[in-house]
Amino acid sequence: MNDPIQKLESSVRGRLLRSEPLEGYTTYRTGGEAEALIEPADETDLATVVRYASSKGIPLTVLGAGSNVIAPDAGLDGVVLVIRRGLGSISFLSGRRVRAGAGVMLDELIDAAGERGFAGLEELAGIPGTVGGALLMNAGTKSAEISDRLSRLTILTCSGRKRVLNSNELSFGYRKSSLAGSGWLIVSADFLLRSGDSAVLRERTENIRDSRKKKYPCDLPSAGSVFKHPAGENAGRLIESAGCKGMCSGGASVSETHANFIVNNGGAKSADILDLAYRVRMKVFEQSGVILELEQIPLGK
Ligand SMILES: Cc1cc2nc3c(=O)[nH]c(=O)nc-3n(C[C@H](O)[C@H](O)[C@H](O)COP(=O)(O)OP(=O)(O)OC[C@H]3O[C@@H](n4cnc5c(N)ncnc54)[C@H](O)[C@@H]3O)c2cc1C
């Protein structure tokens, strides 16, 4: 039988799993099986997979912490690349610059920078994503976005060629970037930070994390805000005014704590989440005439 993925089993140094359920890799805890799931051991391993997949036409899907995606219940063909520990190093360069691998969790980076007395990323504390996933959608809050501090980015093209880009070669907006849809893989990012006092930064970061825990339904699986805020509006307020709080579909419901969150109460399928998001969108449109845009990313075709 012709199984092009089998050859990768002997060449990949990282973890390769066949028919792996994606629910263990998404914060919604949903998703069917990946035909193959690879956690590359390092950047070279990653490039091997990307080049091989490109030469054989094997579909590739990239995941960081899976905290902004909806993985299909039918699973994903080809290879799902999980970029975590293998690209998880942090190094401090000259002049308050820090280089983080795409698999570094934002909180880890913020804490490491803070300990060195480097400020600038702490507003992102508590966002449960990786550097790669955060850059792809320009994660942020009302007061800061990850792109604000970006100076350089190292990527692999779809064919596995390495490129270094300055931040001014990319464009970023509210929860979007020119990286989305490019097919590029983020390998690492350099951030230019400011000087700060470690103790002050630690306190500020902890306060931000605490206030997020109070505001968001952190006790149940979710993937953060479902919809982007429309210009001049607040998505949560529109959803609440349309009477959607508590609405259910299968095991998914609109959170009672924060209306712009859908939570998995146990046993939800991605189809339940998408169905609920669709119904919320319709109700908000009927009530206010506003068409909400998904912030979360449904994976697959
Ligand atoms: C409780 C909770 C609170 C949240 N609060 C916020 C918030 O305040 N602000 C905010 O912006 N977001 C928030 N989020 C959403 C999410 O945490 C962020 O969007 C995060 O940056 C996503 O990173 P990730 O590593 O999980 O990406 P994933 O969800 O794994 O992937 C997101 C996208 O990035 C792509 N991708 C991932 N890694 C790479 C890579 N190395 N190269 C190329 N493409 C890649 C994926 O293919 C996918 O398209 C929240 C989520 C939760 C669960």
The ligand as a Gaussian input file, in Angstrom:
#p B3LYP/6-31G(d) Opt

LIG

0 1
 C       -9.386000      31.243000      28.251000
 C       -8.846000      31.882000      26.980000
 C       -8.609000      33.241000      26.948000
 C       -8.111000      33.850000      25.779000
 N       -7.895000      35.205000      25.775000
 C       -7.398000      35.779000      24.656000
 C       -7.126000      37.199000      24.636000
 O       -7.318000      37.921000      25.620000
 N       -6.627000      37.750000      23.497000
 C       -6.380000      36.986000      22.391000
 O       -5.917000      37.548000      21.387000
 N       -6.634000      35.664000      22.370000
 C       -7.128000      35.037000      23.474000
 N       -7.384000      33.690000      23.475000
 C       -7.201000      32.915000      22.234000
 C       -5.824000      32.277000      22.068000
 O       -5.250000      31.938000      23.331000
 C       -4.838000      33.168000      21.330000
 O       -5.365000      33.509000      20.074000
 C       -3.488000      32.486000      21.128000
 O       -2.594000      33.430000      20.658000
 C       -3.527000      31.318000      20.136000
 O       -2.265000      30.666000      20.186000
 P       -2.144000      29.095000      19.997000
 O       -0.724000      28.724000      20.130000
 O       -3.096000      28.390000      20.878000
 O       -2.603000      28.952000      18.483000
 P       -3.485000      27.799000      17.856000
 O       -4.880000      27.924000      18.353000
 O       -2.818000      26.505000      18.011000
 O       -3.445000      28.233000      16.343000
 C       -4.053000      29.431000      15.919000
 C       -3.696000      29.663000      14.453000
 O       -2.292000      29.876000      14.357000
 C       -1.702000      28.917000      13.485000
 N       -0.377000      28.617000      14.037000
 C       -0.081000      28.176000      15.291000
 N        1.249000      28.074000      15.429000
 C        1.801000      28.449000      14.250000
 C        3.144000      28.543000      13.760000
 N        4.218000      28.240000      14.515000
 N        3.342000      28.960000      12.480000
 C        2.282000      29.264000      11.692000
 N        0.996000      29.197000      12.086000
 C        0.766000      28.795000      13.358000
 C       -2.661000      27.733000      13.457000
 O       -2.544000      27.018000      12.240000
 C       -4.003000      28.442000      13.574000
 O       -4.407000      28.905000      12.313000
 C       -7.864000      33.058000      24.624000
 C       -8.089000      31.668000      24.679000
 C       -8.572000      31.080000      25.846000
 C       -8.786000      29.589000      25.862000

